[in-house]
Amino acid sequence: MKKGQLGIIEFKYFMTGLFIGLIAIIIVVGLGSAGTIPFKIPLVCG
C-alpha cells in the first residue's frame, strides 16, 4: 500500500465519524429541546 492511499482511507473514516457525530448531536439537541430527555444544552437551546 502506498502512502497516498492511506490518507484517503483515513479521510473516509474521519468523514464517516464526523457525519455520525453530527447526526447524534442533532438528535440529542432535538430531544432536549422537545423535553423528551431531562437535560438541555444552554448554548444551543437558549
KABELFEN-V110214 format. One line per field, one symbol per residue. psi: psi as a letter, one per 20 degrees, with the letter a starting at -180 (. if undefined). Layout:
psi->???
This chain:
psi->prhhhghgghhghghggggggggggggggghghijgqhqqohhgh.
